Amino acid sequence: MSDSPHHNLSIFLSSVLFSTLGLMSSFAATAQNANDAYPTKPIRLIAPVAAGGGLDNIARAVAERLSKGLGQSVIVDNIGGGGGAIAAQATAKATPDGYTLMIAYVGTHGTNPAVRKMPYDAIKDFTPIGMIGATPNVLIINQNVPAKNLSEFIAYAKKNPTKLSYGSSGPGTLTHLGMEQFKLATGIFMVHVPYRGIGPAFTDLLGGQTDAMLPTLFASIPYIKTDRIRALAVTGQKRSPAEPSIPTFKELGYSGFDGQQWYGISGPANLPVPVVAKINSELNKVLSSHEFSEKMSNEALTLMPMTPQQFGAYIKDDIARWTKVAKERHIELD
């Protein structure tokens, strides 16, 4: 007796199902093997600045050591412009396979998303991989301002509400938003003088054209050491080992001043979890090296190893911090 049509159909569908399942498990195994073997070719690490300077130095130091740990070249690709937006876009649009990464920093994934409409979503378009570290910002004043400490400076500013001005490296930067946060917290007034970069801002502060600034500690150390400016307070949870004599805003009674110039590694959204875990593990090995720690202390950088989840939460908190300041001070840039 021959098989019924229903029976034959059932056998056919079963064979199709098994074939499909076989193919799916084969694809899954291939993908898993690819993730396990990662990396099998050079990795591009985008630095969102022109060559030279602090961020580029950090990118190259990390790339060199990651290359050894991962067994593949990690090549730094400098893409400046748009306050890091061009580099961030290039990363967000890259294939999420772990071969295009970027140095995410406070500009690309903190202050800019808080004050501007960016051509990317700093949360949804990226996979956070790991934090590298941060350098605090420091409130510095011109030597001609008659104040020896933070409380004296605040008192002087309140007595002279039309007299003081502060420089920044441009509208919407950390040097601008951090100072607006300080004005909010203390109830003082200072005129904002934006510059195209921190260099000219330093020149005018030293020359007495402006009175105060909140740049990175790293950029300020050469001037602090020559006594050409006076340092009053640093941001962050604790004093910086690079200049331990400078108190934090927190210990002087002003909480919430945790904004720092931070740097980490991110990739495009939807990076495979094993790839993220591998890069994070190798990055944290780099950060635990005494030799690397010594090198970065010269950049006034405090190393901050994190899991990908912790780094993602840090980015969200930083954007929220600066969005709040921008809204309270009505800062919105085109």
LODOVO-780980 format. One record per residue (C-alpha): residue number from 1; residue in one letter; chain; x, y, z. Coordinates in pm, 1 decimal, m for minus. Example, Ala and Ser with C-alpha at 12.3 -4.5 7.8 and 13.67 -1.06 7.14 Angstrom:
nr | rest | kette | X | Y | Z
1 | a | A | 1230.0 | m450.0 | 780.0
2 | s | A | 1367.0 | m106.0 | 714.0
# end
This chain:
nr | rest | kette | X | Y | Z
1 | m | A | 0.0 | 0.0 | 0.0
2 | s | A | 146.8 | 337.6 | m102.6
3 | d | A | 196.4 | 623.0 | 142.7
4 | s | A | m82.4 | 879.3 | 159.0
5 | p | A | m21.4 | 1231.2 | 23.6
6 | h | A | m46.9 | 1364.7 | 380.5
7 | h | A | 219.7 | 1122.4 | 498.5
8 | n | A | 453.5 | 1220.6 | 211.4
9 | l | A | 396.7 | 1589.8 | 283.9
10 | s | A | 475.7 | 1530.0 | 648.5
11 | i | A | 804.8 | 1355.5 | 558.4
12 | f | A | 890.3 | 1640.3 | 316.8
13 | l | A | 819.0 | 1913.0 | 574.1
14 | s | A | 1021.5 | 1728.6 | 837.6
15 | s | A | 1320.5 | 1705.0 | 604.5
16 | v | A | 1291.4 | 2077.3 | 518.6
17 | l | A | 1268.8 | 2163.1 | 889.3
18 | f | A | 1575.1 | 1953.7 | 976.2
19 | s | A | 1768.1 | 2103.9 | 683.6
20 | t | A | 1674.8 | 2454.7 | 795.2
21 | l | A | 1769.1 | 2381.3 | 1155.7
22 | g | A | 2095.5 | 2232.5 | 1034.2
23 | l | A | 2172.4 | 2542.2 | 829.1
24 | m | A | 2081.2 | 2772.8 | 1118.9
25 | s | A | 2303.8 | 2584.8 | 1362.8
26 | s | A | 2578.3 | 2584.2 | 1099.9
27 | f | A | 2546.8 | 2963.8 | 1056.9
28 | a | A | 2538.1 | 3008.8 | 1436.6
29 | a | A | 2848.1 | 2793.8 | 1475.2
30 | t | A | 3024.5 | 2989.5 | 1199.2
31 | a | A | 2931.5 | 3321.9 | 1364.2
32 | q | A | 3042.2 | 3191.4 | 1703.8
33 | n | A | 3371.1 | 3068.8 | 1558.8
34 | a | A | 3424.5 | 3409.5 | 1396.4
35 | n | A | 3360.7 | 3579.6 | 1733.1
36 | d | A | 3591.9 | 3335.5 | 1911.7
37 | a | A | 3865.8 | 3389.9 | 1652.0
38 | y | A | 3831.9 | 3770.3 | 1667.3
39 | p | A | 4036.3 | 3955.8 | 1562.1
40 | t | A | 4161.2 | 3803.5 | 1236.4
41 | k | A | 4263.1 | 4133.0 | 1069.5
42 | p | A | 4375.4 | 4486.8 | 1167.4
43 | i | A | 4136.8 | 4702.4 | 1372.3
44 | r | A | 4067.6 | 5068.2 | 1295.7
45 | l | A | 4050.6 | 5295.5 | 1601.8
46 | i | A | 3904.5 | 5633.7 | 1507.0
47 | a | A | 4032.9 | 5933.9 | 1704.5
48 | p | A | 3781.1 | 6220.7 | 1666.1
49 | v | A | 4054.9 | 6487.6 | 1649.0
50 | a | A | 4345.0 | 6589.6 | 1427.2
51 | a | A | 4681.2 | 6429.0 | 1503.7
52 | g | A | 4865.1 | 6570.7 | 1805.6
53 | g | A | 4731.1 | 6669.9 | 2144.7
54 | g | A | 4603.7 | 6483.5 | 2449.3
55 | l | A | 4328.5 | 6268.8 | 2296.9
56 | d | A | 4550.4 | 6157.7 | 2008.1
57 | n | A | 4832.0 | 6068.7 | 2251.5
58 | i | A | 4591.4 | 5857.6 | 2457.5
59 | a | A | 4451.9 | 5686.0 | 2144.7
60 | r | A | 4801.4 | 5592.1 | 2023.2
61 | a | A | 4917.2 | 5469.4 | 2364.4
62 | v | A | 4606.2 | 5248.7 | 2399.6
63 | a | A | 4625.3 | 5124.8 | 2037.0
64 | e | A | 4987.6 | 5018.2 | 2073.4
65 | r | A | 4915.4 | 4809.9 | 2382.0
66 | l | A | 4583.7 | 4668.1 | 2255.7
67 | s | A | 4768.0 | 4550.1 | 1942.2
68 | k | A | 4991.0 | 4331.5 | 2160.2
69 | g | A | 4702.2 | 4194.5 | 2365.4
70 | l | A | 4473.5 | 4120.2 | 2070.1
71 | g | A | 4748.5 | 3992.4 | 1839.5
72 | q | A | 4644.9 | 4227.0 | 1555.8
73 | s | A | 4741.6 | 4580.0 | 1457.6
74 | v | A | 4518.0 | 4852.1 | 1602.3
75 | i | A | 4559.0 | 5147.8 | 1367.3
76 | v | A | 4464.2 | 5500.3 | 1478.8
77 | d | A | 4264.9 | 5692.0 | 1215.8
78 | n | A | 4238.0 | 6065.8 | 1290.5
79 | i | A | 3906.0 | 6215.0 | 1175.1
80 | g | A | 3868.2 | 6571.1 | 1304.2
81 | g | A | 3588.6 | 6821.7 | 1243.6
82 | g | A | 3240.6 | 6895.3 | 1370.7
83 | g | A | 3343.6 | 6863.7 | 1735.2
84 | g | A | 3390.3 | 6491.3 | 1680.8
85 | a | A | 3058.6 | 6449.3 | 1495.8
86 | i | A | 3219.1 | 6333.4 | 1168.8
87 | a | A | 3418.4 | 6062.8 | 1348.0
88 | a | A | 3117.2 | 5954.1 | 1552.8
89 | q | A | 2901.9 | 5926.4 | 1238.2
90 | a | A | 3169.5 | 5719.8 | 1062.6
91 | t | A | 3176.7 | 5482.7 | 1359.9
92 | a | A | 2797.6 | 5458.3 | 1392.2
93 | k | A | 2764.6 | 5367.2 | 1021.2
94 | a | A | 3043.4 | 5105.6 | 1026.1
95 | t | A | 2975.1 | 4731.2 | 1010.8
96 | p | A | 2928.4 | 4610.2 | 1371.0
97 | d | A | 3199.9 | 4342.8 | 1357.2
98 | g | A | 3459.9 | 4490.2 | 1595.1
99 | y | A | 3695.3 | 4613.7 | 1322.2
100 | t | A | 3590.9 | 4980.4 | 1349.2
101 | l | A | 3603.9 | 5137.1 | 1695.3
102 | m | A | 3641.3 | 5493.4 | 1822.7
103 | i | A | 3771.1 | 5690.6 | 2116.6
104 | a | A | 3444.2 | 5822.7 | 2257.1
105 | y | A | 3498.6 | 6121.2 | 2485.1
106 | v | A | 3309.5 | 6387.5 | 2676.1
107 | g | A | 3264.5 | 6597.1 | 2358.3
108 | t | A | 3115.7 | 6325.5 | 2136.0
109 | h | A | 2920.8 | 6141.3 | 2407.0
110 | g | A | 2860.5 | 6404.0 | 2676.9
111 | t | A | 2846.5 | 6778.2 | 2614.3
112 | n | A | 2766.3 | 6794.9 | 2241.0
113 | p | A | 2456.8 | 6569.8 | 2261.3
114 | a | A | 2337.0 | 6792.3 | 2549.7
115 | v | A | 2348.2 | 7122.0 | 2358.9
116 | r | A | 2323.4 | 7038.2 | 1988.3
117 | k | A | 2112.6 | 6831.9 | 1751.6
118 | m | A | 2373.8 | 6575.9 | 1649.7
119 | p | A | 2360.1 | 6360.9 | 1331.2
120 | y | A | 2383.1 | 6054.1 | 1556.8
121 | d | A | 2228.7 | 5924.4 | 1879.8
122 | a | A | 2506.9 | 5897.9 | 2138.7
123 | i | A | 2325.4 | 5612.7 | 2315.4
124 | k | A | 2135.0 | 5412.9 | 2050.9
125 | d | A | 2391.9 | 5424.5 | 1768.9
126 | f | A | 2685.2 | 5288.0 | 1972.3
127 | t | A | 2802.3 | 4991.7 | 2177.7
128 | p | A | 2994.3 | 5104.5 | 2488.5
129 | i | A | 3304.5 | 4887.0 | 2532.0
130 | g | A | 3509.4 | 5036.4 | 2813.6
131 | m | A | 3630.8 | 5349.0 | 2989.1
132 | i | A | 3996.7 | 5447.8 | 2965.8
133 | g | A | 4009.0 | 5731.9 | 3217.5
134 | a | A | 3951.2 | 6098.3 | 3289.5
135 | t | A | 4133.0 | 6416.2 | 3373.6
136 | p | A | 3949.8 | 6663.5 | 3598.8
137 | n | A | 3877.7 | 7023.4 | 3514.5
138 | v | A | 4029.3 | 7293.0 | 3731.7
139 | l | A | 3899.5 | 7639.0 | 3817.1
140 | i | A | 4187.8 | 7879.3 | 3755.5
141 | i | A | 4203.6 | 8256.5 | 3789.1
142 | n | A | 4437.2 | 8531.6 | 3674.3
143 | q | A | 4689.8 | 8635.5 | 3940.5
144 | n | A | 4546.9 | 8990.6 | 3939.8
145 | v | A | 4213.5 | 8870.2 | 4083.9
146 | p | A | 4235.2 | 8940.8 | 4458.9
147 | a | A | 4135.4 | 8593.5 | 4580.9
148 | k | A | 4354.7 | 8323.8 | 4732.3
149 | n | A | 4088.5 | 8047.2 | 4748.1
150 | l | A | 3743.3 | 7950.0 | 4622.8
151 | s | A | 3539.8 | 8119.9 | 4894.9
152 | e | A | 3731.5 | 8447.7 | 4847.9
153 | f | A | 3676.7 | 8428.6 | 4470.8
154 | i | A | 3300.3 | 8375.2 | 4512.2
155 | a | A | 3280.6 | 8663.8 | 4761.1
156 | y | A | 3475.4 | 8891.6 | 4523.9
157 | a | A | 3251.0 | 8795.1 | 4229.0
158 | k | A | 2938.7 | 8875.4 | 4431.6
159 | k | A | 3076.5 | 9218.1 | 4528.1
160 | n | A | 3174.4 | 9290.8 | 4166.5
161 | p | A | 2885.9 | 9152.7 | 3957.4
162 | t | A | 2981.2 | 9333.8 | 3635.6
163 | k | A | 3357.1 | 9305.1 | 3656.7
164 | l | A | 3450.0 | 8942.5 | 3584.3
165 | s | A | 3464.3 | 8737.7 | 3265.3
166 | y | A | 3566.7 | 8382.6 | 3188.9
167 | g | A | 3704.9 | 8220.3 | 2875.9
168 | s | A | 3610.0 | 7884.7 | 2721.1
169 | s | A | 3728.1 | 7673.9 | 2430.1
170 | g | A | 3394.4 | 7737.6 | 2256.9
171 | p | A | 3016.9 | 7739.1 | 2313.0
172 | g | A | 2878.8 | 7409.1 | 2441.2
173 | t | A | 3217.6 | 7266.9 | 2540.8
174 | l | A | 3296.9 | 7125.4 | 2883.8
175 | t | A | 3489.2 | 7446.6 | 2963.7
176 | h | A | 3168.8 | 7644.2 | 2895.6
177 | l | A | 2906.6 | 7416.4 | 3056.2
178 | g | A | 3121.0 | 7347.5 | 3363.2
179 | m | A | 3156.1 | 7719.6 | 3432.1
180 | e | A | 2782.8 | 7776.7 | 3382.9
181 | q | A | 2723.3 | 7497.5 | 3636.5
182 | f | A | 2956.9 | 7684.4 | 3875.5
183 | k | A | 2768.0 | 8012.1 | 3823.2
184 | l | A | 2438.3 | 7834.2 | 3892.1
185 | a | A | 2567.3 | 7669.3 | 4210.3
186 | t | A | 2718.2 | 7988.2 | 4355.4
187 | g | A | 2478.5 | 8255.2 | 4230.3
188 | i | A | 2757.3 | 8464.9 | 4077.0
189 | f | A | 2770.8 | 8637.0 | 3738.2
190 | m | A | 3057.9 | 8631.0 | 3488.7
191 | v | A | 3053.9 | 8720.7 | 3118.9
192 | h | A | 3128.1 | 8424.1 | 2890.9
193 | v | A | 3402.3 | 8485.6 | 2631.7
194 | p | A | 3416.5 | 8190.9 | 2387.6
195 | y | A | 3735.8 | 8117.2 | 2191.5
196 | r | A | 3820.7 | 7881.5 | 1906.8
197 | g | A | 4008.9 | 7631.0 | 2118.8
198 | i | A | 4176.3 | 7634.6 | 2457.0
199 | g | A | 4508.4 | 7787.5 | 2338.2
200 | p | A | 4376.5 | 8139.7 | 2269.3
201 | a | A | 4164.5 | 8122.6 | 2587.0
202 | f | A | 4479.3 | 8057.8 | 2790.9
203 | t | A | 4661.0 | 8344.1 | 2616.5
204 | d | A | 4392.6 | 8596.3 | 2715.9
205 | l | A | 4362.8 | 8463.2 | 3071.4
206 | l | A | 4740.2 | 8497.7 | 3120.9
207 | g | A | 4728.9 | 8845.2 | 2963.6
208 | g | A | 4449.2 | 8959.3 | 3195.6
209 | q | A | 4183.3 | 9003.0 | 2924.6
210 | t | A | 3970.8 | 8742.1 | 3107.8
211 | d | A | 3969.0 | 8653.6 | 3476.8
212 | a | A | 3884.8 | 8284.0 | 3506.8
213 | m | A | 3858.3 | 7954.1 | 3321.9
214 | l | A | 3773.5 | 7585.6 | 3381.1
215 | p | A | 4008.1 | 7390.7 | 3150.4
216 | t | A | 4146.4 | 7041.2 | 3203.1
217 | l | A | 4403.8 | 6996.9 | 3475.0
218 | f | A | 4636.3 | 6843.4 | 3215.2
219 | a | A | 4635.1 | 7162.0 | 3002.7
220 | s | A | 4676.5 | 7381.4 | 3311.8
221 | i | A | 4965.3 | 7209.3 | 3492.0
222 | p | A | 5248.3 | 7387.7 | 3302.4
223 | y | A | 5100.7 | 7728.0 | 3399.9
224 | i | A | 5019.5 | 7623.2 | 3757.6
225 | k | A | 5381.5 | 7510.7 | 3807.2
226 | t | A | 5513.3 | 7852.7 | 3697.8
227 | d | A | 5266.7 | 8040.0 | 3927.2
228 | r | A | 5124.5 | 8233.4 | 3632.6
229 | i | A | 4769.7 | 8138.3 | 3735.8
230 | r | A | 4603.5 | 8040.9 | 4063.3
231 | a | A | 4421.5 | 7705.1 | 4089.5
232 | l | A | 4120.6 | 7706.5 | 4322.8
233 | a | A | 3937.2 | 7370.9 | 4286.1
234 | v | A | 3917.0 | 7056.6 | 4073.3
235 | t | A | 3616.0 | 6855.4 | 3958.2
236 | g | A | 3573.7 | 6486.9 | 4039.7
237 | q | A | 3521.8 | 6274.5 | 4349.8
238 | k | A | 3875.5 | 6303.5 | 4487.0
239 | r | A | 4189.6 | 6511.2 | 4446.5
240 | s | A | 4404.7 | 6440.1 | 4143.4
241 | p | A | 4735.5 | 6260.8 | 4208.4
242 | a | A | 4886.2 | 6495.5 | 3946.7
243 | e | A | 4823.3 | 6803.2 | 4169.5
244 | p | A | 4713.7 | 6675.3 | 4512.3
245 | s | A | 4736.4 | 7019.8 | 4675.3
246 | i | A | 4426.8 | 7143.0 | 4483.0
247 | p | A | 4101.9 | 7068.0 | 4673.0
248 | t | A | 3789.9 | 6932.0 | 4503.5
249 | f | A | 3472.1 | 7139.2 | 4470.8
250 | k | A | 3305.6 | 6866.3 | 4677.9
251 | e | A | 3531.2 | 6909.8 | 4982.0
252 | l | A | 3479.5 | 7287.6 | 4958.1
253 | g | A | 3103.3 | 7238.6 | 4989.4
254 | y | A | 2989.5 | 7221.6 | 4626.2
255 | s | A | 2857.8 | 6877.8 | 4530.0
256 | g | A | 2774.2 | 6763.0 | 4177.5
257 | f | A | 3096.5 | 6887.5 | 4016.4
258 | d | A | 3186.0 | 6547.6 | 3872.6
259 | g | A | 3223.3 | 6653.3 | 3509.6
260 | q | A | 3560.1 | 6550.3 | 3370.0
261 | q | A | 3737.8 | 6522.8 | 3036.7
262 | w | A | 3688.6 | 6148.6 | 2996.6
263 | y | A | 3791.1 | 5901.8 | 2725.7
264 | g | A | 3669.9 | 5550.5 | 2644.6
265 | i | A | 3622.6 | 5305.0 | 2357.8
266 | s | A | 3292.5 | 5253.3 | 2174.4
267 | g | A | 3187.2 | 5074.9 | 1857.9
268 | p | A | 2879.7 | 5075.5 | 1634.6
269 | a | A | 2548.4 | 4954.4 | 1780.1
270 | n | A | 2488.4 | 4577.3 | 1796.2
271 | l | A | 2849.0 | 4462.6 | 1833.5
272 | p | A | 2859.6 | 4088.2 | 1916.5
273 | v | A | 2876.3 | 4034.7 | 2293.5
274 | p | A | 3186.1 | 3805.2 | 2276.8
275 | v | A | 3375.0 | 4068.9 | 2074.8
276 | v | A | 3284.5 | 4343.3 | 2324.6
277 | a | A | 3390.0 | 4118.2 | 2613.4
278 | k | A | 3724.6 | 4042.4 | 2448.1
279 | i | A | 3812.7 | 4407.6 | 2377.8
280 | n | A | 3697.7 | 4512.5 | 2726.6
281 | s | A | 3909.9 | 4241.2 | 2886.9
282 | e | A | 4221.6 | 4341.6 | 2690.3
283 | l | A | 4159.9 | 4713.1 | 2754.8
284 | n | A | 4132.2 | 4654.2 | 3129.7
285 | k | A | 4458.0 | 4455.2 | 3118.6
286 | v | A | 4623.4 | 4759.3 | 2958.3
287 | l | A | 4481.6 | 4986.9 | 3230.8
288 | s | A | 4612.7 | 4757.4 | 3505.4
289 | s | A | 4969.4 | 4778.9 | 3372.9
290 | h | A | 5198.3 | 4986.8 | 3597.0
291 | e | A | 5393.7 | 5110.4 | 3294.0
292 | f | A | 5077.6 | 5240.1 | 3122.8
293 | s | A | 4953.2 | 5396.2 | 3446.0
294 | e | A | 5284.6 | 5583.2 | 3480.9
295 | k | A | 5264.5 | 5706.7 | 3121.1
296 | m | A | 4906.4 | 5831.5 | 3163.6
297 | s | A | 4985.4 | 6006.4 | 3493.1
298 | n | A | 5197.9 | 6239.2 | 3277.5
299 | e | A | 4870.2 | 6331.1 | 3101.5
300 | a | A | 4706.3 | 6387.8 | 3445.9
301 | l | A | 4475.6 | 6099.0 | 3351.5
302 | t | A | 4319.6 | 5886.7 | 3624.2
303 | l | A | 4254.8 | 5538.0 | 3483.6
304 | m | A | 3898.7 | 5410.1 | 3531.8
305 | p | A | 3851.1 | 5046.3 | 3425.7
306 | m | A | 3481.6 | 4957.1 | 3383.1
307 | t | A | 3259.3 | 4685.8 | 3241.9
308 | p | A | 3073.0 | 4773.8 | 2918.2
309 | q | A | 2754.3 | 4813.0 | 3125.6
310 | q | A | 2920.8 | 5052.8 | 3370.2
311 | f | A | 3064.9 | 5257.9 | 3084.8
312 | g | A | 2722.2 | 5275.9 | 2916.2
313 | a | A | 2567.4 | 5400.1 | 3242.2
314 | y | A | 2847.3 | 5658.2 | 3281.8
315 | i | A | 2775.0 | 5799.2 | 2933.0
316 | k | A | 2400.3 | 5824.7 | 3004.9
317 | d | A | 2467.9 | 6003.0 | 3335.0
318 | d | A | 2709.9 | 6248.2 | 3171.4
319 | i | A | 2463.5 | 6342.1 | 2896.1
320 | a | A | 2190.6 | 6387.4 | 3160.7
321 | r | A | 2421.2 | 6609.3 | 3371.8
322 | w | A | 2501.0 | 6849.4 | 3086.9
323 | t | A | 2146.7 | 6845.3 | 2944.5
324 | k | A | 2023.7 | 6969.5 | 3284.4
325 | v | A | 2280.8 | 7253.4 | 3291.9
326 | a | A | 2204.1 | 7347.2 | 2929.2
327 | k | A | 1828.2 | 7364.5 | 2999.8
328 | e | A | 1871.6 | 7568.4 | 3318.0
329 | r | A | 2102.2 | 7816.0 | 3139.2
330 | h | A | 1901.3 | 7811.7 | 2812.7
331 | i | A | 2201.3 | 7693.3 | 2612.3
332 | e | A | 2102.0 | 7541.9 | 2279.1
333 | l | A | 2332.1 | 7560.0 | 1979.0
334 | d | A | 2265.1 | 7498.4 | 1610.0
# end
